[in-house]
Amino acid sequence: MTALVSILIPCHNAAPWLAETLECALGQTWPHKEIIVVDDGSRDESLAIARRFEARGVTVITQPNRGASAARNAAWTASRGDWLQFLDADDLLSPDKIARQMEMAAKVGAETALAGRWSRFTSSPADADFTPQPLCMDAAPVDWLIVKFEQNAMMHPAAWLISRELAKRAGPWDETLSLDDDGEFFTRVVLAARAVHCCQAATSYYRSGLPGSLSGAKSERAWQSAYRSLELSADRLRAVEDSARTRHACATVFQRYIYEAYPRGAECRRRARARVENLGGSALAPEGGGWFQLWRKFLGWRVAKRLEILRTRTS
């Protein structure tokens, strides 16, 4: 019997992109699928657009605005699939993305976390250049996470396909998180898996550069969520393997947070500094463009960061 794949779509004010995302979900060549949209209190036309797809078999659920993680959990709870495809309402999949990963699943089993090749795009998938991503590799869970932490690499949510069995082992999305909720969730998925396999033939598209997007949020609440996500992820990694290499990777994660958050998130940066020290330190240098590096050389990275923020605001 062909396994059922549940395509789970959280939606909040995604009217300009939702129809295209639903068409790509309906167009998946894997024949046995269900599509569930959870409208998370949208104030635009998202719900009306989703309703138009009900006649084509899409299930639409509504809830007050509780955040993307809560919407994903609601879709997951309502689903029946043996495999789960999380798909944000503005992202896209190639038509055979799920089919390709299901072919791999038949070889590696349900205890393996299946990733895929992905690329950013702005207005059209034709913009995607599929620059090689460091995490699109086959690896043991701890090895995979060390690369993620050390290189500040990511695997965007739609690139994954995971079994219900593996998802249940990892646990639900953390609804207290906003920024980097996916990083924390998939850290748990990876650590619950036997291995990570990347299906190079399974491609997905991550829409970037949207005004007001959650991933671009820079509020104090967002920085607090980002820190909490890193804290949870680092602790879980070290619970599996507490070694020199995992401590260094975790120290690097917290050092990078200090650079990126400054001057926001003062309390979280203080906690991050304590973490870096307790973990043995990190030699990570702050990243930035030519002006930033010049200012940093003579004025220090903190002043350089403030000048870079000022320059960006006035340009």
C-alpha positions in Angstrom: 0.0 0.0 0.0 1.3 3.4 -0.9 2.2 5.5 2.1 0.1 8.7 2.8 2.1 11.9 2.9 0.6 14.9 4.8 1.5 18.3 3.4 1.1 20.7 6.4 0.9 24.4 5.6 0.7 27.1 8.4 -0.6 30.4 7.0 -0.7 33.9 8.3 -1.3 36.8 6.0 0.1 35.0 3.0 -2.5 36.0 0.4 0.0 37.0 -2.4 1.7 33.6 -2.4 -0.7 31.0 -0.9 -2.4 30.0 -4.2 1.0 29.3 -5.8 2.0 27.2 -2.8 -1.2 25.2 -2.8 -0.9 24.6 -6.6 2.6 23.2 -6.0 1.3 20.9 -3.2 -1.6 19.7 -5.4 0.9 19.2 -8.3 3.1 16.8 -6.3 3.6 13.6 -8.4 3.4 11.4 -5.3 -0.2 10.1 -5.6 -1.2 9.4 -2.1 -1.3 12.8 -0.2 -3.4 15.0 1.9 -3.0 18.8 2.1 -3.9 20.7 5.3 -3.9 24.4 5.7 -4.2 26.1 9.1 -5.0 29.7 8.8 -3.5 31.4 11.9 -5.8 34.4 12.3 -4.9 36.0 8.9 -6.2 39.5 8.4 -5.9 39.5 4.6 -7.5 37.3 2.0 -5.6 34.1 2.9 -8.6 32.3 4.3 -10.8 33.1 1.3 -8.0 31.9 -1.0 -7.6 28.6 0.9 -11.3 28.0 0.9 -11.3 28.1 -2.9 -9.1 25.0 -2.8 -11.4 22.9 -0.6 -13.2 21.6 -3.7 -9.9 20.1 -4.9 -9.5 18.2 -1.6 -7.5 20.7 0.5 -8.5 20.7 4.2 -8.7 24.2 5.7 -8.6 24.7 9.5 -8.9 28.1 11.2 -7.6 29.3 14.6 -6.9 32.6 16.3 -3.4 33.9 15.8 -1.2 31.8 17.9 2.0 31.6 15.8 3.5 29.4 13.2 4.5 26.6 15.5 0.9 26.4 16.9 -0.4 26.3 13.4 2.0 23.5 12.4 1.0 21.5 15.5 -2.7 21.9 14.6 -2.1 20.7 11.1 0.0 17.8 12.4 -2.7 16.8 14.9 -5.4 16.8 12.1 -3.2 14.8 9.7 -3.3 11.1 9.0 -0.1 10.6 7.0 2.7 8.2 7.5 5.1 11.0 6.4 5.0 14.7 7.1 6.0 17.5 4.7 6.0 20.9 6.4 5.5 23.7 3.9 5.3 27.4 4.7 2.6 29.3 2.8 5.1 31.2 0.7 7.5 28.4 -0.2 7.5 26.0 -3.1 8.4 22.4 -3.9 9.5 20.9 -7.3 6.7 18.6 -8.6 8.6 15.4 -7.8 10.1 16.5 -4.5 8.1 14.2 -2.3 8.2 11.3 -4.7 12.0 11.5 -4.9 12.3 11.5 -1.1 9.8 8.6 -0.8 12.0 6.6 -3.2 14.9 7.2 -0.8 12.8 6.4 2.2 12.1 2.9 0.8 15.9 2.3 0.9 16.9 4.0 4.2 13.8 3.5 6.4 11.5 5.6 8.5 14.1 6.3 11.2 16.1 8.4 8.8 15.5 12.2 8.5 15.3 13.0 4.8 16.6 16.4 3.7 16.8 17.8 0.2 18.5 20.3 -2.1 17.1 23.8 -1.7 17.7 27.4 -2.8 16.5 30.9 -2.0 14.4 32.9 -4.5 12.7 36.3 -4.4 9.9 36.7 -7.0 10.2 33.6 -9.1 11.7 30.1 -8.7 13.7 30.9 -11.8 15.7 33.2 -9.5 17.0 30.1 -7.6 20.6 29.2 -8.3 21.0 26.2 -6.0 24.2 27.3 -4.5 25.6 24.2 -2.8 24.4 24.1 0.8 26.8 22.6 3.5 24.0 20.6 5.2 22.9 18.8 2.1 24.9 15.8 3.0 24.5 12.3 4.4 25.8 12.2 8.0 25.3 10.8 11.5 23.1 13.1 13.6 25.8 14.6 15.8 28.2 15.1 12.9 25.4 16.9 10.9 24.6 19.2 13.8 28.2 20.1 14.4 28.4 21.3 10.8 25.2 23.3 11.3 26.5 25.0 14.5 30.1 25.7 13.3 29.1 27.0 9.9 25.9 28.8 10.8 24.2 26.6 8.1 20.5 25.9 7.7 18.1 23.5 6.1 14.9 25.2 5.5 11.7 23.5 6.7 10.3 22.5 3.3 13.5 20.7 2.4 12.7 18.0 5.0 10.4 14.9 4.7 10.1 13.0 8.0 8.1 10.0 9.1 5.3 10.4 11.6 7.2 7.9 13.8 10.3 10.1 13.8 8.3 13.3 14.4 6.5 11.7 17.4 9.8 10.7 18.8 11.1 14.3 18.5 7.9 15.9 19.9 5.7 18.8 18.8 6.9 22.2 17.7 7.7 24.5 20.7 4.9 27.1 20.6 6.8 29.4 22.9 9.3 30.1 20.2 8.9 32.5 17.2 12.3 33.2 15.6 14.2 30.0 14.8 11.4 27.7 15.9 12.3 25.5 13.0 16.0 25.3 14.0 15.0 24.0 17.4 12.4 21.5 16.1 14.6 20.0 13.5 17.5 19.7 15.9 15.2 17.4 17.9 14.2 15.5 14.7 17.9 15.0 13.7 18.9 13.8 17.2 15.9 11.4 17.2 16.9 10.0 13.8 19.3 7.1 13.0 20.9 9.3 10.3 20.4 12.2 8.0 20.2 11.6 4.2 20.1 14.3 1.6 18.2 13.5 -1.6 19.9 15.7 -4.2 17.1 15.1 -6.6 14.4 16.5 -4.2 14.4 20.3 -4.6 12.5 23.0 -2.8 12.4 26.8 -2.9 12.7 29.2 0.0 11.1 32.6 -0.6 13.3 35.3 0.9 13.4 39.1 1.2 9.8 39.5 2.1 9.0 42.7 4.1 7.8 41.9 7.6 8.8 38.2 7.4 9.2 36.4 10.7 12.7 35.2 9.8 13.7 38.9 9.4 12.2 40.0 12.7 14.6 41.9 14.9 12.4 42.8 18.0 13.5 42.0 21.5 11.1 39.2 21.6 12.6 37.7 18.4 16.1 37.9 19.8 14.9 36.2 23.0 13.3 33.4 21.0 16.5 33.0 18.9 18.6 32.7 22.1 16.2 30.2 23.7 16.2 28.1 20.5 20.0 28.0 20.5 20.0 27.2 24.2 17.6 24.3 23.8 19.4 23.0 20.7 22.9 23.2 22.3 21.8 21.4 25.5 20.2 18.6 23.5 23.3 18.1 21.4 25.5 17.9 24.5 23.1 15.5 26.1 23.8 13.1 23.3 27.5 13.8 23.1 29.4 16.0 25.6 32.8 16.2 24.0 35.4 18.8 23.0 34.0 19.0 19.5 30.4 19.5 20.6 31.4 22.0 23.3 33.3 24.0 20.7 30.4 23.9 18.3 28.0 25.2 21.0 30.4 27.9 22.1 30.6 29.1 18.5 26.8 29.2 18.3 26.6 31.4 21.3 29.5 33.6 20.2 27.8 34.2 16.9 24.6 35.1 18.7 26.5 37.8 20.7 27.8 39.4 17.5 24.5 39.2 15.6 22.2 40.4 18.4 24.3 43.4 19.5 23.1 45.9 20.6 19.7 44.2 21.2 19.0 41.3 23.6 21.3 42.5 26.4 20.2 39.9 28.9 20.4 37.1 26.4 23.9 38.3 25.3 25.0 38.2 28.9 23.8 34.6 29.3 25.5 33.8 26.0 28.8 35.1 27.1 28.6 33.0 30.2 27.9 30.0 28.1 30.9 30.7 25.8 33.2 30.9 28.8 31.8 27.7 30.4 32.2 25.8 27.2 35.9 26.8 26.7 35.6 29.8 24.4 35.4 30.3 20.7 37.8 32.0 18.3 34.9 33.0 16.0 35.5 36.5 14.6 32.6 38.9 13.8 31.5 38.9 10.1 30.7 41.9 8.0 31.5 43.8 4.9 34.4 46.0 4.0 33.3 49.0 5.9 32.5 46.9 9.0 35.9 45.3 9.0 37.7 48.6 8.6 35.8 50.2 11.5 36.3 47.0 13.5 40.1 47.2 13.0 40.4 50.6 14.5 37.3 51.0 16.7 36.3 47.5 17.8 33.5 45.4 16.7 30.8 46.9 18.9 31.3 50.4 17.5 31.6 49.0 14.0 28.3 47.2 14.5 26.6 50.4 15.5 28.1 52.3 12.6 27.0 49.6 10.2 23.4 49.8 11.6 23.5 53.5 11.1 24.9 53.3 7.6 22.2 50.7 6.6 19.4 52.9 8.0 20.6 56.0 6.1 21.5 54.4 2.8 
